[in-house]
Amino acid sequence: MRNPVLGLPAVAALRGLDPAVTAVLAAVLGDLAADARRRAQISWAQNKGVMAAYWKAVGAYATHIRRALRS
């Protein structure tokens, strides 16, 4: 399974939400992923590898959840 979020039990509940709600949630997660990628780049440039890895993970999971909502 490429998207680890798809294996979570709560994904079915997310998919059962009203389409307007899922659209807003997907938009928030997209913003979160973009912000996390930006923060990861800044942290990496400042030689803060641990924080860069943290923000990369935040961005990855936000993207996975967003994709789970849209599939």
C-alpha positions in Angstrom: 0.0 0.0 0.0 1.6 3.2 -1.1 -0.6 5.6 1.0 -0.3 4.5 4.6 -3.3 6.6 5.6 -5.6 4.3 3.6 -5.2 1.5 6.1 -6.5 3.6 9.0 -10.0 2.8 10.2 -11.1 6.4 10.4 -10.6 6.9 6.6 -14.0 5.4 6.0 -15.5 8.0 8.3 -13.7 10.8 6.5 -14.9 9.6 3.1 -18.5 9.6 4.5 -18.5 13.3 5.3 -20.4 15.8 3.2 -18.6 16.7 0.0 -18.5 20.4 0.9 -16.8 19.5 4.2 -14.2 17.2 2.6 -13.4 19.9 0.0 -12.7 22.4 2.8 -10.7 19.8 4.7 -8.7 19.0 1.6 -7.9 22.7 1.0 -6.7 23.0 4.6 -4.5 20.0 4.3 -3.1 21.3 1.0 -2.2 24.6 2.7 -0.6 22.6 5.6 1.4 20.5 3.2 2.7 23.5 1.3 3.6 25.4 4.5 5.3 22.3 5.9 7.4 22.0 2.7 8.4 25.6 3.0 9.4 25.2 6.6 11.4 22.1 5.8 13.4 24.0 3.2 14.1 26.9 5.7 15.1 24.4 8.4 17.4 22.6 6.0 19.0 25.9 5.0 19.6 26.7 8.6 21.3 23.3 9.2 18.4 22.1 11.4 18.2 18.6 10.0 15.9 17.3 12.7 13.3 20.1 12.2 13.6 19.7 8.4 12.8 16.0 8.8 9.9 16.8 11.1 8.3 19.3 8.6 8.9 16.9 5.7 6.9 14.2 7.6 4.1 16.7 8.4 3.9 17.6 4.7 3.9 14.0 3.6 1.1 13.0 6.0 -1.0 16.0 5.1 -0.6 15.1 1.5 -1.5 11.4 2.1 -4.7 12.4 4.1 -5.7 14.9 1.4 -5.3 12.3 -1.3 -7.3 9.8 0.8 -10.1 12.3 0.9 -10.1 12.8 -2.9 -9.9 9.1 -3.9 
